[in-house]
Every structure is written in structure tokens, then in C-alpha cells.
Amino acid sequence: MFDLVEIFQYWLAGDSLRHIARNLGVARDTVIKLVKTAERKGLHRGQPWDPEFLEAFVREHFSEADGSDGRSREFSKLEEHHEAIVEGLKENHASTVWQRLRDEQHLRVSRSTFYRYVQERLPRPVRAADVVVHRPEGAPGDEVQVDFGRLGFWTDPATGKRHNVQAFAMTLVWSRHMFIYPVAKLNSANWLSCHVKAFEFFGAVPRRVVLDNLKDGVVKTDLYDPKINRSYREMANHYGILPDPCRSGEPTDKPHVERVVPYVRDSYWKGRSFGSWGEMEGEASRWCRKVAGMRIHRSTQLRPLEFYEAEEKPAMLPLPSEPWEQREWLTAKVAPDSHCLVKRTLYSVPWRLLGRTLDVCVTRNTVQFSDGQDVVKTHLRADGGGRRTDNADLPPDRIAFFQRTPQWCLRTASSIGPAVEKAVSELLQEDTLLRVCDMNVEKA
């Protein structure tokens, strides 16, 4: 027997008959027949109702639904698939097992009846992992949680280029005040710069940052000794914060920022059009202050921005006097020509390091190479490809030809004697080399 109370609840709530049939696994014709019968018995949409009223209505007008025979008939259908249910529940949730039996084995039992069968016939012992333990919120200014979340696609009206926009989100655990920033690429540079922008937005720094185990923040995941990305560690040291990675595969370790991503997507992003990337960034800042910051939060029952200003900000660390210079750490191998490829540009390093793998620190203006703890070369940064060579990095005997300029020839001739200097000076007069070539041609 189908669960008539559940069918009538869906119907009175305004669901379509097709939606009811699909959700409950009941034939649409059966739903139509039951609803029409209920209407003849006096049940109509718009009238006040509650579960007790519906149960009484079903007992009065659908007496077969309250009998044990109907229940036994429904359970007998499930008994035929008992082994399949047991095996299915080892790997999947009850809803998935019911859906597959309905689609593949043509089982005609409602989902609620299936749940009752599982609870009664296949009781599962309570495990410690089933217990939800409340996580203390800590102290004001103690913790923020960070994450990236996908917003959707945006087409730049100026270029026509389509971007898959992600949102960097940072949520303060105590006040629930948040910062978001849209980015087009999930890379280390954006990850670090978003942290800096977030601290500037808050005007203060938390003591601890809870983050996922992504490579831009955590190189090696370990419950007791995680290895933090070098650039991220330097940024954290500059601000005096402690990076606190989540356990691998456990997003519930940062529930506050996980929960806000759907809210950000719905409230900030969906249904809006942005004329430029700058407009998108500006709207994100306004939305954080005027919308998310001024809503009444469900847990605290306070406005996050006001709560933050009153209690959390005074307890946070001040911003450093000097802004952090963003840097990116890479590695590069020294090629046989004594150059390293860094971000599509070749930079020379001392030739004695051929074949070595060097650490590379890339800032806005410089590219610095280190061999262990020793800095071996620093170049001004050059974007756009090409080659940056310091001849002092190459073996003198291999580059002597390039260094023998006319000035070098005159200096060398002078050191030999006046007659040699005079002869070399005459040879280096204008068009001397051209005349020598013409003489060679005539001789030929």
C-alpha cells in the first residue's frame, strides 16, 4: 500500500501530480486516482491541514491503508529483494538503493515505505561516527576559514571572452563576517593575493587560518606534521598567522566557509550582469558590507559586520606596517647553455651550476636563484619571453669572441707597443673591413 499521507502532503503543498509520482515512485495514474478520490471525500487544496488531520482522513476514507494486511503486502514485495537491499546498503545510501530497484527491478513501493522496511528489518547499530559533536567557536579573532567556490560563467562584453569565475571566500568564525573576491584562475598568485586583500578588507589579521589541502597552501598532507607551501608560509609569517590545514578529504573541518558558498552563488552572483571585471570586484566588496554583513545571521542572530566591529576586530592582530611583497617559489634546472627557464623567459646563472636544480623566488620586479641556502643569481624580472644573459655567468674562454670589440682590440694593441697600436687603429678606420673584403674579391 502506498503511503497515502505522504502523497496528500505533497499534493496539498502544491506539487504537480507528475512531480509526486516521480519523487515517490508511484504510477502517475495511481496518484491521479487517489487525489480524485480524496477530493470527492472533501480534501481540497487551500484548506488548513496538519499530519494528524491527514492520518485521520486516511484512516476514515481509505481504511485499507491502516490495516496490517496492506502493510504486509508492501513489505512482502520488499522481502523478494531483501538480499539485493542488504548488498546495496553496503555501498550506497537507502535512497539510491530504492531508486535502482525501482528503475531496474520495477519495484513498486514508495520511498517512505522502503525507509520503514530498512529501519525495521535491517537496523544498524549506532556508531560513534554517527554522533555529531558540536565544535566550539573559540575566541574572537582566533580563526578564519578559507576556500574557493565556483560561481559560474561570465562573458566579458568588451572582448567576448568567456570566463569560468571562481570566488575566494574567507569567513570569520566568531562573527561570521565574510570577504569574497572573484577570480578567473585558480593559481598560486591569486590564492596569495586574495589573502592579502582579505586582511586589508577586514583591517586586521586573525591568529589562525583553516584551509584545504590544495597545493597552493599545503604541499604534503599529514595530520601531525603537514608541509606548508613555501610562499604561503612566508605570507603567514609576515602577518603572524598560523596555517591550520584540514584533514585530507574532510571538508567538515571548515563548515562555516563551506556553507557560505551556495549563499554567495545565489545572493551575489545569480541573476546579475557585470559590465567589466572591475565592476564585478567592486560589487563583491559592496555585497560583503551591505548585504552579507548586514543580514541577521541564523546562528548568532546578529548582523555580522556590526558584531565584527564591536567584538571581533578589537581582538584581532593589527596589520603589519609594511605590506607583504608577494613572491612565488618555483624550481628550475640549469640547461647546458647555463640558462634556466622561468615563466617563459630564459635567465643566465653561473655556468658551474650546469645540471643543478635551483630554487627560484619570483617577485613583481626580480627573479632570484638559490642553490640551497646560497643566493647565486638575481635578475630584473622580464615578462613576455626572450633571453636575459649576463656574460659574467659564462666561461671566459667560450665568450671571448663576443667580447673582442674594437675598443678591446685597441687596448690590447696599446699594451703590445706603439707600432701595433698604430697598425690596428688604421685597420679599424671606417669601411676598413669592407675594403678588405673587396680586395679579397678582386684577388679571387
Phi, psi and omega in degrees: 000129179292155179283096185292324180301317181293321178299314182289330176297313178301316184293314179294334178284353176103004179291150176286159180296324179296317180295320179298314182298317182292318183289324185262356179071033181246144178300139182298322178298323179294318178299316179299316181296316181294318180294318179297320177297318179296322178294321178294331180275358175109008178266124184222146176297143179099342179277148179294145181204163173212168183303322180295321178297316181294320179298318178294322179296317180294318179298325183282317188254345177230069188299333182291340180286340183263359184269154180290336180296318179296317179297318180296322180297318180294316180293329179295327176296322181285330178300327179297336182247021187302313182296321179295324178294315180300314181293320181296322182289346176290333185244333189231167175286162182300322181298322179290319179298315178299316182296320181289321177295323178294316184281323187262328182250003178057040177288128181250073178223137182293159181296320181295323176294321178298316178299318180296322178298315181296318181293324184274318186266337183230059181294139180253131179297144179290131179251160178298328181292343179283345183279126177271116182261126179292131180266121180301146184282347182082211182243161178303134178077005186280325191213140166235156177238138185233153179191162168257143176219140183285134176262311181151190181267145177221133179257122179291117182298331183285322185250341184078004181280139181263130182243140172268101191273131175248157177242125168279130181233133174232123183239129175281125188293323186287307185265343184070011174293142187227160174231134175231153179210125181282139177225154179261342182227138176265083180230174185297320182298314179292322180301314181288316182295328178293324175299314181298315179298323180295316179295323177292324178296315180286335183074016181196173186232134175283172179270338185214139178241121177265123186223163176287172179269046176278153189295335178290345178242320186231121180280316182230124180275134177199135184298324186252335184217067178289149178260116184275140175307138188298316179296319181293322179296319179294320177298316180297319179296323180297320182269351179076033181250160180252115173289131183231089183293147173289164170293147182299126178074019181236077180295344178291352176288345176225064187292331186292320179280330177297322183288332186279343183300311176299324178294317178298315181299319184281314187276319183271322193260306190296137177080005180251153174234137183241132182281343180199168178292324177297322177295322179296317179294318179296321179293326178297317179295316179297318181297320180299321183275313190271332183253291182296322183288337185251006176282159173276112183289138185297323184278313184273339185060028178228163175279122186304318182295316180293319178297320179296311182296324185281319189241323190271316184302317179299338182268354183272168179284146177286157175292142177299155181293328180251132178293151180282131176275116183295136178220152180236132180258127179230179171232150180212141180264138181282120182280169180300338178270012177067032177235153175241139179268118179228114178051051174072007178239140179265129179238138179278150174223163181308134189295338180292352180263014181308132177085350180279153173258119185254153170277139183236124176255115183253120174247187181296327187244342187228160171231117186242133182252136180230141173248097188071237179268355186262126173282122186253341181194143176226129177241153165291138184290138178230117179265156175098012176090193180094195186223133177241111187238130170255115184301337179292344179278348185257157179299132183303319183289342180271343181242010182301321181303319182287342182266353182275074178277169176306321180295321178295320179297318180294319179296317180294318179296320180298324181289341180274315180165164183298319182297318179294320180298319180295316181296317181293321180299317179295322179294332183268010175294166184301135177067014179298313181296325180293320179293324178298319179296320180295322179295320178296323179293317180297319178297323180293000000 
